[in-house]
Amino acid sequence: MPFDAAPDMSRRALIRRPSPRLAQGLVTHIDRSPIDIDLAGAQWQGYVDALTGNGWHTIEVDPAFDCPDSVFVEDAAVMFGGTAVITNPGADERKPETAGTAAALRDLGYPVRTMTAGSLDGGDVLKIGSTVYVGRGGRTDAAGIAEFRAILEPLGGNVIAVPLTKALHLKSAVTALPDGTVIGYPPVVDDPSFYPHFRPMPEEGGAHVVDLGQGRLLMAASAPRSADLIADLGYTPVVVDISEFEKMEGCVTCLSVRLRSAPSGS
């Protein structure tokens, strides 16, 4: 549960409220299910409350109600240190989402680099220190990886492309614990050997964690056995119900962009 920490202005997170058209969003690897829009709104607020209750200051990007998937704000931007990279989403329907995210980051003082040459979704990017894994799958292409690598390498990032065929995004398959261990649900991980340290999780939702700091990890309520495993590793699970977003192939990482560094040059 949240410990009601006062929001730390050095830890900020972008969020974007759900579109009333959420049910019309894209699904690729699962069957479409009915969406309860009111419940989705309540779950989104619960997610926001979990962030603020654990010391994060949330910043709401202007809504994009005409874009059904816009609540998944992570796909529109990748932060590397104090620089923001605005992506070029792989689905044409999602390209209009990036303008509002870019505006919010500029307003916060972050230098913005905008991708144009290839396609890349932020959900395909897993950062572990200076190592940046990028899933080469349905939403991120080779040209996008090359452009992203050209942006990050001068900033100190080492971009490693990994295969992705069994899930929508790389972070639908794997995320990382604070100690650098990559966790994943084996049926949707193409090749665990790409990662130096890999730990399998017993549920698909258990493969997704958001590091809130102080050993606290945001996790989905759909993965209770995984939460127990995480707790046994000495971490504190912070559990939120995001069932309506999981129906749209969303997970806890998708619903925010964490800003851990001050803008470059500030």
Contacts in CASP RR format, 6 or more apart in sequence:
PFRMAT RR
TARGET T0000
AUTHOR 0000-0000-0000
METHOD contacts of the structure
MODEL  1
MPFDAAPDMSRRALIRRPSPRLAQGLVTHIDRSPIDIDLAGAQWQGYVDA
LTGNGWHTIEVDPAFDCPDSVFVEDAAVMFGGTAVITNPGADERKPETAG
TAAALRDLGYPVRTMTAGSLDGGDVLKIGSTVYVGRGGRTDAAGIAEFRA
ILEPLGGNVIAVPLTKALHLKSAVTALPDGTVIGYPPVVDDPSFYPHFRP
MPEEGGAHVVDLGQGRLLMAASAPRSADLIADLGYTPVVVDISEFEKMEG
CVTCLSVRLRSAPSGS
1 238 0 8 1.000
2 49 0 8 1.000
2 50 0 8 1.000
2 52 0 8 1.000
2 53 0 8 1.000
2 54 0 8 1.000
2 238 0 8 1.000
3 53 0 8 1.000
3 54 0 8 1.000
3 216 0 8 1.000
4 53 0 8 1.000
5 53 0 8 1.000
5 54 0 8 1.000
5 55 0 8 1.000
6 55 0 8 1.000
7 52 0 8 1.000
7 53 0 8 1.000
7 55 0 8 1.000
7 56 0 8 1.000
7 57 0 8 1.000
7 58 0 8 1.000
8 55 0 8 1.000
8 56 0 8 1.000
8 57 0 8 1.000
9 57 0 8 1.000
10 260 0 8 1.000
10 262 0 8 1.000
11 55 0 8 1.000
11 56 0 8 1.000
11 57 0 8 1.000
11 258 0 8 1.000
11 259 0 8 1.000
11 260 0 8 1.000
12 56 0 8 1.000
12 57 0 8 1.000
12 58 0 8 1.000
12 59 0 8 1.000
12 108 0 8 1.000
12 258 0 8 1.000
12 259 0 8 1.000
13 51 0 8 1.000
13 56 0 8 1.000
13 57 0 8 1.000
13 58 0 8 1.000
13 59 0 8 1.000
13 256 0 8 1.000
13 257 0 8 1.000
13 258 0 8 1.000
13 259 0 8 1.000
14 58 0 8 1.000
14 59 0 8 1.000
14 60 0 8 1.000
14 61 0 8 1.000
14 73 0 8 1.000
14 77 0 8 1.000
14 101 0 8 1.000
14 104 0 8 1.000
14 105 0 8 1.000
14 256 0 8 1.000
14 257 0 8 1.000
14 259 0 8 1.000
15 47 0 8 1.000
15 48 0 8 1.000
15 51 0 8 1.000
15 58 0 8 1.000
15 59 0 8 1.000
15 60 0 8 1.000
15 61 0 8 1.000
15 73 0 8 1.000
15 255 0 8 1.000
15 256 0 8 1.000
16 60 0 8 1.000
16 61 0 8 1.000
16 62 0 8 1.000
16 63 0 8 1.000
16 64 0 8 1.000
16 70 0 8 1.000
16 71 0 8 1.000
16 73 0 8 1.000
16 101 0 8 1.000
17 41 0 8 1.000
17 44 0 8 1.000
17 60 0 8 1.000
17 63 0 8 1.000
17 71 0 8 1.000
18 37 0 8 1.000
18 40 0 8 1.000
18 41 0 8 1.000
18 44 0 8 1.000
18 70 0 8 1.000
18 71 0 8 1.000
19 63 0 8 1.000
19 64 0 8 1.000
19 65 0 8 1.000
19 66 0 8 1.000
19 67 0 8 1.000
19 68 0 8 1.000
19 69 0 8 1.000
19 70 0 8 1.000
19 71 0 8 1.000
20 37 0 8 1.000
20 65 0 8 1.000
21 65 0 8 1.000
21 66 0 8 1.000
21 67 0 8 1.000
21 68 0 8 1.000
22 35 0 8 1.000
22 37 0 8 1.000
22 40 0 8 1.000
22 68 0 8 1.000
22 69 0 8 1.000
22 71 0 8 1.000
22 244 0 8 1.000
22 248 0 8 1.000
23 34 0 8 1.000
23 35 0 8 1.000
23 37 0 8 1.000
23 68 0 8 1.000
24 68 0 8 1.000
25 68 0 8 1.000
25 69 0 8 1.000
25 93 0 8 1.000
25 248 0 8 1.000
26 68 0 8 1.000
26 69 0 8 1.000
26 91 0 8 1.000
26 93 0 8 1.000
26 94 0 8 1.000
26 248 0 8 1.000
26 249 0 8 1.000
27 248 0 8 1.000
27 249 0 8 1.000
28 138 0 8 1.000
28 168 0 8 1.000
28 249 0 8 1.000
29 166 0 8 1.000
29 167 0 8 1.000
29 168 0 8 1.000
29 172 0 8 1.000
29 249 0 8 1.000
30 247 0 8 1.000
30 249 0 8 1.000
32 247 0 8 1.000
33 247 0 8 1.000
34 247 0 8 1.000
35 244 0 8 1.000
35 247 0 8 1.000
35 248 0 8 1.000
36 244 0 8 1.000
39 243 0 8 1.000
39 244 0 8 1.000
40 244 0 8 1.000
40 245 0 8 1.000
41 244 0 8 1.000
43 240 0 8 1.000
43 241 0 8 1.000
43 242 0 8 1.000
43 243 0 8 1.000
43 244 0 8 1.000
43 245 0 8 1.000
44 71 0 8 1.000
44 245 0 8 1.000
44 255 0 8 1.000
46 240 0 8 1.000
46 241 0 8 1.000
47 240 0 8 1.000
47 242 0 8 1.000
47 252 0 8 1.000
47 255 0 8 1.000
47 256 0 8 1.000
48 58 0 8 1.000
50 218 0 8 1.000
50 238 0 8 1.000
50 240 0 8 1.000
51 58 0 8 1.000
51 212 0 8 1.000
51 218 0 8 1.000
51 256 0 8 1.000
52 58 0 8 1.000
54 212 0 8 1.000
54 213 0 8 1.000
54 216 0 8 1.000
54 218 0 8 1.000
54 238 0 8 1.000
55 212 0 8 1.000
56 212 0 8 1.000
56 258 0 8 1.000
58 256 0 8 1.000
59 104 0 8 1.000
59 108 0 8 1.000
59 259 0 8 1.000
61 73 0 8 1.000
61 100 0 8 1.000
61 101 0 8 1.000
61 104 0 8 1.000
62 100 0 8 1.000
62 103 0 8 1.000
62 104 0 8 1.000
63 70 0 8 1.000
64 70 0 8 1.000
64 96 0 8 1.000
64 97 0 8 1.000
64 100 0 8 1.000
66 96 0 8 1.000
67 93 0 8 1.000
67 94 0 8 1.000
67 96 0 8 1.000
67 97 0 8 1.000
68 93 0 8 1.000
69 75 0 8 1.000
69 91 0 8 1.000
69 93 0 8 1.000
69 94 0 8 1.000
69 97 0 8 1.000
69 248 0 8 1.000
70 94 0 8 1.000
70 97 0 8 1.000
71 245 0 8 1.000
71 254 0 8 1.000
71 255 0 8 1.000
72 245 0 8 1.000
72 248 0 8 1.000
72 250 0 8 1.000
72 254 0 8 1.000
72 255 0 8 1.000
73 97 0 8 1.000
73 101 0 8 1.000
73 254 0 8 1.000
73 255 0 8 1.000
73 256 0 8 1.000
73 257 0 8 1.000
74 122 0 8 1.000
74 123 0 8 1.000
74 171 0 8 1.000
74 253 0 8 1.000
74 254 0 8 1.000
74 255 0 8 1.000
74 256 0 8 1.000
74 257 0 8 1.000
75 87 0 8 1.000
75 89 0 8 1.000
75 94 0 8 1.000
75 97 0 8 1.000
75 121 0 8 1.000
75 122 0 8 1.000
75 123 0 8 1.000
75 139 0 8 1.000
75 169 0 8 1.000
75 254 0 8 1.000
76 86 0 8 1.000
76 87 0 8 1.000
76 89 0 8 1.000
76 94 0 8 1.000
76 97 0 8 1.000
76 98 0 8 1.000
76 100 0 8 1.000
76 101 0 8 1.000
76 102 0 8 1.000
76 122 0 8 1.000
76 257 0 8 1.000
77 84 0 8 1.000
77 85 0 8 1.000
77 86 0 8 1.000
77 87 0 8 1.000
77 98 0 8 1.000
77 101 0 8 1.000
77 102 0 8 1.000
77 105 0 8 1.000
77 122 0 8 1.000
77 257 0 8 1.000
78 84 0 8 1.000
78 85 0 8 1.000
78 87 0 8 1.000
78 122 0 8 1.000
78 125 0 8 1.000
78 127 0 8 1.000
78 148 0 8 1.000
79 85 0 8 1.000
79 110 0 8 1.000
79 257 0 8 1.000
79 258 0 8 1.000
79 259 0 8 1.000
79 260 0 8 1.000
79 261 0 8 1.000
80 127 0 8 1.000
80 132 0 8 1.000
80 152 0 8 1.000
80 155 0 8 1.000
80 157 0 8 1.000
81 155 0 8 1.000
81 260 0 8 1.000
81 261 0 8 1.000
81 264 0 8 1.000
82 110 0 8 1.000
82 111 0 8 1.000
82 261 0 8 1.000
82 262 0 8 1.000
82 263 0 8 1.000
82 264 0 8 1.000
83 110 0 8 1.000
83 111 0 8 1.000
83 112 0 8 1.000
83 113 0 8 1.000
83 155 0 8 1.000
83 264 0 8 1.000
84 102 0 8 1.000
84 105 0 8 1.000
84 110 0 8 1.000
84 111 0 8 1.000
84 112 0 8 1.000
84 113 0 8 1.000
85 112 0 8 1.000
85 113 0 8 1.000
85 114 0 8 1.000
85 115 0 8 1.000
85 148 0 8 1.000
85 151 0 8 1.000
85 152 0 8 1.000
86 98 0 8 1.000
86 101 0 8 1.000
86 102 0 8 1.000
86 105 0 8 1.000
86 112 0 8 1.000
86 113 0 8 1.000
86 114 0 8 1.000
86 115 0 8 1.000
87 98 0 8 1.000
87 115 0 8 1.000
87 120 0 8 1.000
87 121 0 8 1.000
87 122 0 8 1.000
88 95 0 8 1.000
88 98 0 8 1.000
88 114 0 8 1.000
88 115 0 8 1.000
88 116 0 8 1.000
88 117 0 8 1.000
88 118 0 8 1.000
88 119 0 8 1.000
88 120 0 8 1.000
88 144 0 8 1.000
89 95 0 8 1.000
89 97 0 8 1.000
89 98 0 8 1.000
89 119 0 8 1.000
89 120 0 8 1.000
89 121 0 8 1.000
89 139 0 8 1.000
90 119 0 8 1.000
90 120 0 8 1.000
90 121 0 8 1.000
90 138 0 8 1.000
90 139 0 8 1.000
90 140 0 8 1.000
90 141 0 8 1.000
91 139 0 8 1.000
94 121 0 8 1.000
98 114 0 8 1.000
101 257 0 8 1.000
102 112 0 8 1.000
102 114 0 8 1.000
105 112 0 8 1.000
106 112 0 8 1.000
108 259 0 8 1.000
108 263 0 8 1.000
109 263 0 8 1.000
109 266 0 8 1.000
110 259 0 8 1.000
110 263 0 8 1.000
110 264 0 8 1.000
111 263 0 8 1.000
111 264 0 8 1.000
111 265 0 8 1.000
113 151 0 8 1.000
115 144 0 8 1.000
115 147 0 8 1.000
115 148 0 8 1.000
115 151 0 8 1.000
116 147 0 8 1.000
117 143 0 8 1.000
117 144 0 8 1.000
117 146 0 8 1.000
117 147 0 8 1.000
118 141 0 8 1.000
118 143 0 8 1.000
118 144 0 8 1.000
118 146 0 8 1.000
118 147 0 8 1.000
119 139 0 8 1.000
119 140 0 8 1.000
119 141 0 8 1.000
119 143 0 8 1.000
119 144 0 8 1.000
120 134 0 8 1.000
120 139 0 8 1.000
120 140 0 8 1.000
120 141 0 8 1.000
120 144 0 8 1.000
120 145 0 8 1.000
120 147 0 8 1.000
120 148 0 8 1.000
121 139 0 8 1.000
121 140 0 8 1.000
121 169 0 8 1.000
122 169 0 8 1.000
123 169 0 8 1.000
123 170 0 8 1.000
123 171 0 8 1.000
123 172 0 8 1.000
123 253 0 8 1.000
123 254 0 8 1.000
124 134 0 8 1.000
124 135 0 8 1.000
124 137 0 8 1.000
124 139 0 8 1.000
124 140 0 8 1.000
124 164 0 8 1.000
124 169 0 8 1.000
124 170 0 8 1.000
124 171 0 8 1.000
125 132 0 8 1.000
125 133 0 8 1.000
125 134 0 8 1.000
125 135 0 8 1.000
125 148 0 8 1.000
125 170 0 8 1.000
125 171 0 8 1.000
126 132 0 8 1.000
126 133 0 8 1.000
126 134 0 8 1.000
126 170 0 8 1.000
126 171 0 8 1.000
126 174 0 8 1.000
126 175 0 8 1.000
126 176 0 8 1.000
126 182 0 8 1.000
127 133 0 8 1.000
128 176 0 8 1.000
128 180 0 8 1.000
128 182 0 8 1.000
130 156 0 8 1.000
130 157 0 8 1.000
130 158 0 8 1.000
131 157 0 8 1.000
131 158 0 8 1.000
131 160 0 8 1.000
132 152 0 8 1.000
132 157 0 8 1.000
132 158 0 8 1.000
132 159 0 8 1.000
132 160 0 8 1.000
133 160 0 8 1.000
133 161 0 8 1.000
133 162 0 8 1.000
133 170 0 8 1.000
133 174 0 8 1.000
133 194 0 8 1.000
133 195 0 8 1.000
134 140 0 8 1.000
134 145 0 8 1.000
134 148 0 8 1.000
134 159 0 8 1.000
134 160 0 8 1.000
134 161 0 8 1.000
134 162 0 8 1.000
134 170 0 8 1.000
135 145 0 8 1.000
135 161 0 8 1.000
135 162 0 8 1.000
135 163 0 8 1.000
135 164 0 8 1.000
135 169 0 8 1.000
135 170 0 8 1.000
136 142 0 8 1.000
136 145 0 8 1.000
136 161 0 8 1.000
136 162 0 8 1.000
136 163 0 8 1.000
136 164 0 8 1.000
137 163 0 8 1.000
137 164 0 8 1.000
137 165 0 8 1.000
138 164 0 8 1.000
138 168 0 8 1.000
139 168 0 8 1.000
139 169 0 8 1.000
140 164 0 8 1.000
142 161 0 8 1.000
145 159 0 8 1.000
145 161 0 8 1.000
148 159 0 8 1.000
149 159 0 8 1.000
152 159 0 8 1.000
153 159 0 8 1.000
160 194 0 8 1.000
162 170 0 8 1.000
162 190 0 8 1.000
162 191 0 8 1.000
162 194 0 8 1.000
163 190 0 8 1.000
163 191 0 8 1.000
163 194 0 8 1.000
164 170 0 8 1.000
164 173 0 8 1.000
164 190 0 8 1.000
165 190 0 8 1.000
166 173 0 8 1.000
166 187 0 8 1.000
166 188 0 8 1.000
166 189 0 8 1.000
166 190 0 8 1.000
167 173 0 8 1.000
167 188 0 8 1.000
168 249 0 8 1.000
168 250 0 8 1.000
169 249 0 8 1.000
169 254 0 8 1.000
171 208 0 8 1.000
171 251 0 8 1.000
171 253 0 8 1.000
171 254 0 8 1.000
172 188 0 8 1.000
172 207 0 8 1.000
172 208 0 8 1.000
172 249 0 8 1.000
172 250 0 8 1.000
172 251 0 8 1.000
173 184 0 8 1.000
173 185 0 8 1.000
173 188 0 8 1.000
173 189 0 8 1.000
173 190 0 8 1.000
173 207 0 8 1.000
174 182 0 8 1.000
174 183 0 8 1.000
174 184 0 8 1.000
174 189 0 8 1.000
174 195 0 8 1.000
174 198 0 8 1.000
174 207 0 8 1.000
175 182 0 8 1.000
175 183 0 8 1.000
175 184 0 8 1.000
175 207 0 8 1.000
175 208 0 8 1.000
175 209 0 8 1.000
175 210 0 8 1.000
175 253 0 8 1.000
176 182 0 8 1.000
176 183 0 8 1.000
176 209 0 8 1.000
177 183 0 8 1.000
177 199 0 8 1.000
177 209 0 8 1.000
177 211 0 8 1.000
177 217 0 8 1.000
177 230 0 8 1.000
177 233 0 8 1.000
177 235 0 8 1.000
178 211 0 8 1.000
178 213 0 8 1.000
178 215 0 8 1.000
178 217 0 8 1.000
178 235 0 8 1.000
180 197 0 8 1.000
181 197 0 8 1.000
181 198 0 8 1.000
181 199 0 8 1.000
182 192 0 8 1.000
182 195 0 8 1.000
182 197 0 8 1.000
182 198 0 8 1.000
182 199 0 8 1.000
183 198 0 8 1.000
183 199 0 8 1.000
183 200 0 8 1.000
183 201 0 8 1.000
183 206 0 8 1.000
183 207 0 8 1.000
183 209 0 8 1.000
184 192 0 8 1.000
184 198 0 8 1.000
184 199 0 8 1.000
184 200 0 8 1.000
184 201 0 8 1.000
184 206 0 8 1.000
184 207 0 8 1.000
185 200 0 8 1.000
185 201 0 8 1.000
185 203 0 8 1.000
185 204 0 8 1.000
185 205 0 8 1.000
185 206 0 8 1.000
185 207 0 8 1.000
186 192 0 8 1.000
186 200 0 8 1.000
187 204 0 8 1.000
188 204 0 8 1.000
188 207 0 8 1.000
189 198 0 8 1.000
192 198 0 8 1.000
192 200 0 8 1.000
201 207 0 8 1.000
201 223 0 8 1.000
201 226 0 8 1.000
201 229 0 8 1.000
202 223 0 8 1.000
202 225 0 8 1.000
202 226 0 8 1.000
202 229 0 8 1.000
203 222 0 8 1.000
203 223 0 8 1.000
203 224 0 8 1.000
203 225 0 8 1.000
203 226 0 8 1.000
204 222 0 8 1.000
204 223 0 8 1.000
205 219 0 8 1.000
205 220 0 8 1.000
205 222 0 8 1.000
205 223 0 8 1.000
205 226 0 8 1.000
205 246 0 8 1.000
205 251 0 8 1.000
206 219 0 8 1.000
206 220 0 8 1.000
206 222 0 8 1.000
206 223 0 8 1.000
206 226 0 8 1.000
206 227 0 8 1.000
206 230 0 8 1.000
207 226 0 8 1.000
207 251 0 8 1.000
208 219 0 8 1.000
208 220 0 8 1.000
208 223 0 8 1.000
208 251 0 8 1.000
208 252 0 8 1.000
208 253 0 8 1.000
209 217 0 8 1.000
209 218 0 8 1.000
209 219 0 8 1.000
209 230 0 8 1.000
209 252 0 8 1.000
209 253 0 8 1.000
210 217 0 8 1.000
210 218 0 8 1.000
210 252 0 8 1.000
210 253 0 8 1.000
210 256 0 8 1.000
210 258 0 8 1.000
211 217 0 8 1.000
212 218 0 8 1.000
212 238 0 8 1.000
215 234 0 8 1.000
215 235 0 8 1.000
215 236 0 8 1.000
216 235 0 8 1.000
216 236 0 8 1.000
216 237 0 8 1.000
216 238 0 8 1.000
217 230 0 8 1.000
217 235 0 8 1.000
217 236 0 8 1.000
217 237 0 8 1.000
217 238 0 8 1.000
218 238 0 8 1.000
218 240 0 8 1.000
218 252 0 8 1.000
219 226 0 8 1.000
219 227 0 8 1.000
219 230 0 8 1.000
219 237 0 8 1.000
219 238 0 8 1.000
219 239 0 8 1.000
219 240 0 8 1.000
219 252 0 8 1.000
220 239 0 8 1.000
220 240 0 8 1.000
220 241 0 8 1.000
220 242 0 8 1.000
220 246 0 8 1.000
220 251 0 8 1.000
220 252 0 8 1.000
221 239 0 8 1.000
221 240 0 8 1.000
221 241 0 8 1.000
221 242 0 8 1.000
221 243 0 8 1.000
222 241 0 8 1.000
222 242 0 8 1.000
222 243 0 8 1.000
222 246 0 8 1.000
227 237 0 8 1.000
227 239 0 8 1.000
230 237 0 8 1.000
231 237 0 8 1.000
240 252 0 8 1.000
242 250 0 8 1.000
242 251 0 8 1.000
242 252 0 8 1.000
242 255 0 8 1.000
245 251 0 8 1.000
245 254 0 8 1.000
245 255 0 8 1.000
END
